[in-house]
Amino acid sequence: MLLIPCPYCGVRPELEFSYGGQAHIARPQTSASAEEWAAFQYERVNTRGPHAERWRHTHGCGRFFNVVRDTTTDQILRSYRSGER
C-alpha cells in the first residue's frame, strides 16, 4: 500500500485517495478540432520513471493535489498543491 503525503493533511494511506490521472494536461480551446479533443481525452504519456499525477483526498480534506511518483519503484518523490510548480 502506498503512503501518500497530502500537502494539506500529511501522510495517509492510499485507501483515502482517488486517482485523478496525469497532471498538467492543458484543456484545448473550444474551437479545437475533433482530433485535438480526442487527444486531450484519451492520449496520455506512459513513461518509466518520474510521472506527475493528480490525486484527491476523498476521505480527508477533499482537495486535489499533485504527486510525482516514480513508476518503476512506486516511490513518491514529492507532493504539492494544485497550481504550484
CORCOR-V187432 format. One record per residue. RES is the residue in one letter. SS is DSSP state (hx for helix, st for strand, lp for the rest). OMEGA is omega as a letter, one per 40 degrees, with the letter a starting at -180 (* if undefined). NEAR is the number of other ideal C-beta (glycine too) atoms within 8 Angstrom. Layout:
RES_SS_OMEGA_NEAR + RES_SS_OMEGA_NEAR
This chain:
M_lp_i_5 + L_lp_i_7 + L_st_a_9 + I_st_i_14 + P_st_i_9 + C_st_a_15 + P_lp_a_7 + Y_lp_a_9 + C_lp_a_7 + G_st_a_5 + V_st_i_6 + R_st_i_11 + P_st_a_8 + E_hx_a_8 + L_hx_i_6 + E_hx_a_10 + F_lp_i_13 + S_st_i_6 + Y_st_a_7 + G_st_i_9 + G_st_a_8 + Q_st_i_10 + A_lp_i_10 + H_lp_i_6 + I_lp_a_8 + A_lp_i_4 + R_lp_i_4 + P_lp_i_8 + Q_lp_a_4 + T_lp_i_4 + S_lp_a_3 + A_lp_i_8 + S_lp_i_5 + A_hx_i_5 + E_hx_i_6 + E_hx_i_9 + W_hx_i_10 + A_hx_i_9 + A_hx_i_8 + F_hx_a_11 + Q_hx_a_6 + Y_hx_a_6 + E_lp_i_6 + R_lp_i_7 + V_lp_a_5 + N_lp_a_3 + T_lp_i_6 + R_lp_i_4 + G_lp_a_7 + P_st_a_8 + H_st_i_11 + A_st_a_9 + E_st_i_13 + R_st_i_13 + W_st_i_14 + R_st_i_11 + H_lp_a_15 + T_lp_a_8 + H_lp_i_6 + G_lp_a_10 + C_lp_i_7 + G_lp_a_6 + R_lp_i_10 + F_st_i_7 + F_st_a_15 + N_st_i_14 + V_st_i_14 + V_st_a_12 + R_st_i_11 + D_st_a_12 + T_lp_i_10 + T_lp_a_5 + T_lp_a_5 + D_lp_i_7 + Q_lp_i_6 + I_st_a_13 + L_st_i_7 + R_st_i_6 + S_st_a_12 + Y_st_a_8 + R_st_i_9 + S_lp_a_8 + G_lp_i_3 + E_lp_i_6 + R_lp_*_2
